[in-house]
């Protein structure tokens, strides 16, 4: 494409990218303490890397930046790192993660949404033209990042077969996607389908969304059960030290993350006003000794919005790997 960004050619504008001196998607992320159903704990070490067979490019959700939201000075990455590490970094298990900074409509200081979208397009074009080198790729984001990513796909990918044929899938989570968001990119319905879309918003049982929280045509694609119904979630990851929205996991969790396998369930459910949401619950197995550390009935902004990725991390990773495998088999 012959494109070179005046901004995103600079490594300083990327938190994650192969070859960075400090690739934050490979730092303070791989180790976890796994809580086992019998009440014991064991260490887990993920296998992450930057030489994977396909790429993933991520735009983070709204974060609490204190600087001028029109500024490109991202000398302090800390406000963005919590989201990048909990939502994007573990994808380094299967793909090369690219995560640029971008200007936002911030929580505290407002901002110009068009500046943010300009950054998203600029960073994507820099990636595609200079670093992708024809590899298959995934576009993913969360919340504000999902909104920008959806617009990017509409403007830059949906009507361009040369890019669309390399798109493994789009994970547009915590946003407002529907079955008709894109004319050429359908909702995913089976694990070996590629060139498709995953989107959902999580709410805890028994606290379904009320009123107009869920648009009438909102889609729910459950990575753990693409064909519908309830599924036990493969592996969920939470910061051991807790966050603004979640308590610390306890002294037993000495690693950066706590890992909970087969501890939660997820099922797409109809919302009262139409549309669908992804209902999260504990498995409720009587022999399970693990503490229900998270109050899933609490409204964390919009339901369990801040944990949309945390609950389904291993299911998302398994899905994109199966999609890439199918794509390679179909397009050797």
N, C-alpha and C positions, 0 to 999 in steps of 0.2 A: 504494500500500500504506500510505501515511501513516506510515512508520517513520522515526524519527530517532535515531541512536545518540548516547549521551552521550559516547562516546569517539571514534568514527570520523568524526564530523562535523568533527573538527579536522584540518586539513591536516598537522599535525605527525605524525600517525600513518600517513602515506602517503609512500613513497619515490617512487612514480610515479603521476601522475594529471594529466590535462589541467588547466592553470591554475596548477600549483604554481610557486613562485618558483624552486625547484631541483628540476626533474624529472629524477631520476637515470637514467631510461630514455632521455633525450635528451642526456646528458652523458658524455663520454669513452667513446664507443661507436661512432660512425658511421664513423670512419676505420679502415682496415685496410691492411696491406701484403700484396698477393697474391703468393704463390710460384707461379710459372708452371712448367709441366712441363719447359720447355727450360732451366731453371736460372736464369732471370732473375726480377726482381721488379718489380712496378708498384703504384702507389697505387690504392686503391679507396675511394670515399666512398659510404656508404649514404644513401638518402633516407628519413629518419625524420621523424615528425611526430606531433602530438597532435590532428589534425583529420581522422581517418580515418573511413571509413563504418561501422565496427563496433568493438566493444570486446573487450578481453581482460583477464581478472582473474586474478592469479597469486599463489600462495603458495609461498615459497622453501623449500629443503630445510633440514636441520639445519645450523646454523652454530655456531661456537665463541664463544658469548656468555660474557663473564666476569661480567656483573652478575647480580643475583638473578633467576632465571628466572620468578619470579612478578611481576616489576615491569613496569610499562608505560612506564618511562623509556627511550626509544630516542633519547636525545640524541646518541649516537654511532652513526651508521648503518653505519660501516665494516665490521663483521663480516658484514653482510647484503649489501653492495654487490657483492662478487665474484660471488656467485650470481645476483643480480638482473641484473647487466650481461651475464653470459655466457649466461644462460638466457632471460631475459624481455625485456630492453631492445630487442633487434633486432626483436621483433615490432612495434615502432613503425613498421616499414616498411609494415605492412598494417592495423594496428588501434591504437586508443587503449588504452594499457596502464595498468592500475590495479594497484599492488602495495603492499598494506598491510604494516605491521609486525604481528607477532603473537607472543605468548608461546609458548615451546617447551619441550619436554623437551630440554635442552641437552646438548652433548657432555661438559661438565665438571661441571655442577652439578645434574643431574637436572631435576626440574620436574614439573608437574601437566599431563598431556596434556589434561585436560578444560578447563583454562584456555585452552589454545591453540585448542581447537575452539570454545569460546565466542567467542573473538576472530574466528575465521574466519567464523562465522555472523553475528556482529554487523557485520563489515566488508562482507560480501556483501549483507546487507539494507540497509545504508546506501547502498551503490552502486546496487542495483536500484531503491530507492525514490526516490532523489534525483538521480542522475546518469545513469542508463542511458537514460531517456526513450524507451523502446520500441525501442531499437536491438537488432540481433542481437548475440550475444556468445559468447565462448569462455571456458571455465573451464580453467585449466592450472596445473600444479604439478610439484614434484619431491620424491621421497623422503618425508620427514615431511609436507611440504606436499601431496603427492599423497594421502597417507592421509587428511588432513583434508578435502581437496577431494572425495574419493570419498564420504566420510560426508556432507558437505554436500549433494552431488547426491542421495544417497539420501533425506535428510531434507527438502530444500527444493525440489528440481527434478523428480525422477523422476516423482512423482505429481501434478504441477501442470502441466496442459497449457498454461496461459498463459505459463509460463516455458519449458517444454520446447520449445514451437514457435518460440522465439527462440534456442535453443541451437544454434549452428553445429556445435560439437563440443566434446568434453572430451579434453584431452591430459593423461592421468594416467600420467606417465612415472616410471620408477624405483620403482614400487610393486608392489602385488599384485593387479592387476585381472584378472578372468577374463571369459569370454564371458557369464557370468550375474551379473556384479556388479550390473547394473541391469536391472529388468524391462522398462523402456521405452526403453532406450538401448543399441542393439546395437554390436558391434564394426564399425569402418569397413572396407569391403571394396572401395571404388572412389572415385576422386577427386571425383566429383560427388554423393556421398552426404553428407547432413548429418544433424544430430541423432544423431551416433554417437560412438564412443569409440576413442581411440588410446592404447595402452599397450605398453611394452616395457622390458626391461632389457638393457644391452649387456655383452657379454663379448668378449675378443679371441681371434682364432684364433692358435695352436691351444690355447687355454686355456679349454675349456668349463667350465661350473659343475659342481661335484661334490657328491655326497651329497644333502643336503636344501636346498641353496642355492636351488633353483628349485622352488616348489610344483608338485604334480602337475597342477594345472589352470591354471597361469599362462598368460595370453594374451600373444602377441606380434603386434603390428600394426606392420608396417614402413611408415612414411610414404613411403619411396622405391619400394616395390613392394607395394602393397596386395593384389594378386592372388597374391602369393607369389613365390618365387625370389630370386635375387641381383640387386642393383642397384648401380650406381656412384652414390655420394652426390654431390649437386649442389654443395654448398659447406659446408665445415666451418671453424669459427672457434675460435681459441685465443688466450688472453692472451699478448701478445708477451713480457712480462716473466716469464712462467711463473707457477707457483703452488706450493703445498705438494706437489702431485701431478704436476706437469709441469715440465720444464726451460724456461728462457728460450729463445726461438726463434732468437736471434742478432742481431748488429748490423744485418743487412739489414732487420730488421723494426722500422722507426722509428715506426709507428703503434701505436695501442692494441692492435689485434688482428692476428693473422696469418690470412689466408684461403687455404684449400686447396680448389680445385675439382677434382672427379673424381679424388681422391687415395685415397679409401677406398671399400670396398664394405660392404654390409649385407645380411644374409639371416637370416630367422627359421629357427631350427634346433631340433629336439627335444632336450630335456635328458635326461641319463641316467635321472633318476627320474621322467620325465614332465614335462608343461608345455613351454613354449618360451622361448627367449631370442633376442636379436638379436646375431648374430655379426658382429663388425667385423674387417676385414682391409685391408691395403694393396692397391691395384689390382695392383701387381707388374709394371707395364708396363716393359719393358727400356729404353725410350727416355726414361723419366721420370727427370729429374735431381734431383728433390727428395729431401732427406734424410728418412729415416724417424725423425723427431724424438721420437716417443712409443713407448715400449715397450708394445705392446698385449698382450704376454703377461704383464705384471705385474698382480697383483691389487691394484687400488686400492679397498680396502674390499670391495665386492662386484663383482668383475670391473672393468669400466670405468665403474662407477656414476657417478662424479663428472663424466664427460664425456657422459652420456646425451644431453644437448641439443646439445653442441658438434659432434658428428659429423654430425647430421642437421638442422642449423639451416635451411639453404636448402630442404631437402625439406619440413620442417614448415611453413615460411612459404608455399611453393608450394601445399601441400595445403590449408591453411586458407583461402587466397585462392580456390582453386578451389571449395571447399565453400561459401564465402560467395556466390560468383558463381552457383552452382547454386541456392542458397537464394533469392536475389533473383529469379532467373528463374522459380522455381516459385511464389514468393509475392510478386508485385509489389505 
